[in-house]
Amino acid sequence: MTILGISHIELYTQRASTNIAFLMSRLGFTRVADVVEVDGSSVLLRRGQAHVIVTSGWAAAQPARQPGPVVAGIALQCEDVHETASAAAACGAMVESGSRGQVIVRTGGIHHTLTLEGPEAALSLGQRNWIPHPHAVEQAAQAHIGRIELDLGGDEFDIYSALCEKAFTMTKIDSPINGYRRLRFYTSGADQIEFTVTDRRSSAAGSSSGVTGIYFLSGGTSPGIQEDSRQGLLFVSGSMVLAPTVSNCAAVLNSMQK
């Protein structure tokens, strides 16, 4: 059931060109492939082992509800898809088949596609018929997706925490912040990843719920060490902004929510 890493992240947006340009110019991503389907179009961006799919069109219209990007899904590479899905269901998560036959685990608004494919299988990610971009020029900067931050409330926090610990077999550490309960979950392996889950059930109405931050880690740094080497994105109220270091994440989120 072990999670080996993050295969890719998919964003839904109605401002695809703006968001793609942002990721390329500010975070060094390269546009490597495109696909046009009946219900929308997608672009595959890559920086080292970090892959982001940006999808727009009808397929992205309802979940987004705002023009800015939202995190539609986080695809996880795992050792055994069916065992992981069974364990997820036992934790209270919803398990279903996607439109392309993929296994999807849902906890509230958090969607995880389970896959055997890692980020090295770039042109098969998301089970789409990717067409390589003719002018793709890979940049030297390397990175992998090193940290996901989530704000959840109610039963979602409890179910997702059980999911990380029991279905994904991640190591749990209690790490409270500003009076809120916060748990950090780590994977093993060279390219360690971290899910940081904050319990917002007692926060004021209108606060963020779901994925609020994604961080890209350069090199083999372990979570909590040399955090300035991470670059990240924050997602708040339909906007995507840079969060250069993990340590300033809370301050940036608080300022955007005021």
C-alpha positions as CSV (number, residue, x, y, z in Angstrom):
1,M,0.0,0.0,0.0
2,T,3.0,2.3,0.2
3,I,2.9,5.6,-1.6
4,L,6.1,5.9,-3.7
5,G,5.6,9.5,-4.8
6,I,3.5,12.1,-6.5
7,S,3.0,11.3,-10.2
8,H,1.5,14.6,-11.2
9,I,-0.9,17.4,-10.1
10,E,-3.8,18.6,-12.2
11,L,-5.2,22.2,-12.1
12,Y,-8.6,23.3,-13.5
13,T,-8.7,26.8,-14.8
14,Q,-10.5,29.1,-17.2
15,R,-7.3,31.2,-17.5
16,A,-5.0,28.5,-19.0
17,S,-2.7,30.7,-21.0
18,T,-2.1,33.1,-18.0
19,N,-1.5,30.2,-15.6
20,I,0.8,28.3,-17.9
21,A,2.9,31.4,-18.6
22,F,3.1,32.0,-14.8
23,L,4.3,28.5,-14.1
24,M,6.9,28.7,-17.0
25,S,8.2,32.1,-16.2
26,R,8.2,32.1,-12.4
27,L,8.9,28.5,-11.6
28,G,10.9,27.3,-14.6
29,F,8.4,24.7,-16.0
30,T,8.7,23.6,-19.6
31,R,5.6,22.9,-21.8
32,V,6.2,19.4,-23.0
33,A,2.9,18.2,-24.5
34,D,-0.7,19.1,-25.3
35,V,-4.0,17.3,-25.9
36,V,-7.4,18.5,-27.1
37,E,-10.4,16.4,-26.1
38,V,-14.2,16.7,-26.5
39,D,-14.7,18.3,-23.1
40,G,-11.6,20.5,-22.9
41,S,-7.9,20.9,-23.5
42,S,-4.8,20.1,-21.3
43,V,-1.2,21.1,-21.3
44,L,1.5,19.1,-19.6
45,L,4.3,21.1,-17.9
46,R,7.5,19.6,-16.4
47,R,10.3,20.6,-14.2
48,G,12.6,17.7,-13.4
49,Q,10.3,15.1,-11.8
50,A,7.6,17.6,-11.1
51,H,4.6,17.4,-13.5
52,V,1.6,19.7,-13.6
53,I,-1.4,19.3,-16.0
54,V,-3.3,22.5,-16.7
55,T,-6.8,21.7,-18.0
56,S,-9.4,24.2,-19.3
57,G,-12.7,24.1,-21.1
58,W,-16.0,22.5,-20.2
59,A,-14.4,19.7,-18.2
60,A,-12.9,22.4,-15.8
61,A,-15.9,24.7,-15.7
62,Q,-17.9,23.3,-12.9
63,P,-15.2,22.3,-10.4
64,A,-13.4,25.6,-10.8
65,R,-16.4,28.0,-10.4
66,Q,-13.9,30.8,-10.5
67,P,-11.5,31.8,-13.3
68,G,-8.4,31.2,-11.3
69,P,-6.9,27.7,-10.9
70,V,-8.0,25.1,-8.4
71,V,-6.2,21.8,-7.6
72,A,-8.5,19.2,-9.3
73,G,-6.4,16.2,-8.4
74,I,-3.2,14.8,-7.0
75,A,-2.1,11.6,-8.7
76,L,-0.2,9.2,-6.4
77,Q,2.2,6.5,-7.5
78,C,1.7,3.5,-5.4
79,E,3.0,-0.1,-5.1
80,D,-0.5,-1.7,-5.5
81,V,-3.5,0.3,-6.7
82,H,-6.1,-2.2,-5.6
83,E,-4.7,-2.8,-2.1
84,T,-4.4,1.0,-1.5
85,A,-7.9,1.6,-2.7
86,S,-9.3,-1.1,-0.4
87,A,-7.4,0.4,2.5
88,A,-8.7,3.9,1.6
89,A,-12.3,2.6,1.6
90,A,-11.8,1.1,5.0
91,C,-10.7,4.5,6.3
92,G,-14.0,6.1,5.1
93,A,-12.8,7.6,1.8
94,M,-14.9,7.2,-1.3
95,V,-13.3,5.0,-4.0
96,E,-14.6,5.2,-7.6
97,S,-13.6,4.7,-11.2
98,G,-12.9,7.8,-13.3
99,S,-14.0,8.5,-16.9
100,R,-10.7,7.0,-18.2
101,G,-10.9,3.9,-16.0
102,Q,-8.6,5.2,-13.3
103,V,-9.1,4.5,-9.6
104,I,-9.9,7.7,-7.7
105,V,-10.0,8.2,-3.9
106,R,-12.0,11.1,-2.7
107,T,-12.2,12.7,0.7
108,G,-14.4,15.8,0.6
109,G,-12.9,18.0,-2.1
110,I,-9.5,16.1,-2.2
111,H,-9.2,13.8,-5.2
112,H,-6.3,11.3,-5.5
113,T,-5.8,9.2,-8.6
114,L,-3.9,6.0,-7.8
115,T,-1.5,4.9,-10.4
116,L,1.5,2.6,-10.9
117,E,3.1,5.2,-13.2
118,G,5.7,7.6,-11.8
119,P,6.6,11.0,-13.2
120,E,9.2,9.4,-15.5
121,A,6.3,8.1,-17.6
122,A,5.5,11.7,-18.6
123,L,3.6,11.1,-21.9
124,S,1.2,8.6,-20.3
125,L,0.3,10.7,-17.3
126,G,-3.4,11.2,-16.8
127,Q,-4.2,8.5,-19.4
128,R,-4.4,11.0,-22.2
129,N,-3.1,10.9,-25.8
130,W,-0.4,13.5,-25.4
131,I,1.1,15.2,-28.4
132,P,4.7,16.3,-27.7
133,H,5.2,20.0,-27.9
134,P,7.5,20.8,-30.9
135,H,9.4,23.5,-29.2
136,A,9.9,22.0,-25.8
137,V,13.4,22.9,-24.4
138,E,14.1,21.4,-21.0
139,Q,15.7,23.7,-18.4
140,A,18.5,22.6,-16.1
141,A,16.6,23.2,-12.9
142,Q,15.5,20.0,-11.3
143,A,12.7,19.5,-8.8
144,H,10.1,17.1,-7.5
145,I,6.8,17.8,-5.7
146,G,7.9,17.7,-2.1
147,R,5.0,19.0,0.0
148,I,1.2,19.4,-0.2
149,E,-0.6,21.6,2.3
150,L,-4.3,21.0,3.0
151,D,-6.9,22.7,5.2
152,L,-9.8,20.5,6.2
153,G,-12.6,20.6,8.6
154,G,-15.2,18.4,10.2
155,D,-14.9,14.7,9.5
156,E,-12.7,15.4,6.4
157,F,-9.7,16.0,8.6
158,D,-10.2,12.7,10.5
159,I,-10.8,10.6,7.4
160,Y,-7.9,12.2,5.5
161,S,-5.5,11.7,8.4
162,A,-6.5,8.0,8.6
163,L,-6.0,7.8,4.9
164,C,-2.5,9.1,5.0
165,E,-1.5,6.9,8.0
166,K,-3.2,3.6,7.2
167,A,-3.8,3.5,3.5
168,F,-0.8,5.4,2.3
169,T,1.4,4.1,5.2
170,M,3.0,7.5,5.8
171,T,4.7,8.4,9.1
172,K,2.7,10.8,11.3
173,I,4.0,13.7,13.4
174,D,1.9,16.1,15.5
175,S,2.7,19.7,14.6
176,P,0.1,22.2,16.0
177,I,0.1,25.8,14.7
178,N,-1.7,28.9,15.9
179,G,-4.1,26.9,18.1
180,Y,-5.1,24.6,15.2
181,R,-4.4,20.9,15.2
182,R,-1.9,20.1,12.4
183,L,-0.5,16.7,11.3
184,R,2.5,16.1,9.1
185,F,2.7,12.8,7.1
186,Y,6.0,11.7,5.4
187,T,6.9,9.0,3.0
188,S,10.1,7.1,3.0
189,G,12.6,7.0,0.1
190,A,15.1,9.4,-1.5
191,D,12.5,11.9,-2.8
192,Q,10.5,12.2,0.4
193,I,7.1,13.8,0.2
194,E,5.1,15.4,2.9
195,F,1.4,16.1,3.4
196,T,0.6,18.7,6.0
197,V,-3.0,18.6,7.1
198,T,-4.5,21.4,9.3
199,D,-7.8,21.0,11.1
200,R,-9.9,24.1,10.3
201,R,-13.3,22.8,11.7
202,S,-13.4,25.6,14.3
203,S,-12.2,28.4,12.0
204,A,-14.3,31.3,10.8
205,A,-16.7,30.8,8.0
206,G,-15.3,31.5,4.5
207,S,-11.8,30.2,5.3
208,S,-10.0,28.0,2.8
209,S,-10.8,24.3,2.6
210,G,-8.9,21.9,0.4
211,V,-5.4,22.1,-1.1
212,T,-3.9,25.4,-0.1
213,G,-0.2,24.9,-1.0
214,I,2.1,22.9,-3.3
215,Y,5.8,23.0,-2.9
216,F,8.6,22.0,-5.3
217,L,11.8,20.7,-3.7
218,S,15.1,20.9,-5.5
219,G,17.6,18.1,-4.8
220,G,17.1,15.4,-2.1
221,T,16.4,17.6,0.9
222,S,14.3,16.0,3.6
223,P,11.1,17.7,4.9
224,G,11.8,20.3,7.5
225,I,15.5,20.8,6.4
226,Q,16.8,23.6,4.3
227,E,13.2,24.8,3.7
228,D,14.4,27.8,1.8
229,S,15.3,25.5,-1.1
230,R,11.6,25.0,-1.7
231,Q,9.5,27.1,-4.0
232,G,5.7,26.9,-3.8
233,L,2.3,27.9,-4.9
234,L,-0.6,29.0,-2.7
235,F,-4.2,28.6,-3.8
236,V,-6.6,31.0,-2.0
237,S,-10.0,32.3,-3.2
238,G,-9.4,31.3,-6.8
239,S,-5.9,32.8,-7.0
240,M,-2.5,31.3,-7.5
241,V,0.5,33.1,-6.0
242,L,4.2,32.3,-5.3
243,A,5.2,31.2,-1.8
244,P,9.0,31.1,-1.9
245,T,9.6,29.3,1.4
246,V,7.6,27.0,3.6
247,S,8.2,29.1,6.6
248,N,6.2,32.1,5.3
249,C,3.2,30.0,4.2
250,A,1.0,30.8,7.2
251,A,1.8,34.5,7.1
252,V,0.9,34.7,3.4
253,L,-2.3,32.7,3.8
254,N,-3.4,34.9,6.7
255,S,-2.7,38.1,4.8
256,M,-4.7,36.9,1.7
257,Q,-7.7,35.9,3.8
258,K,-8.1,39.3,5.5
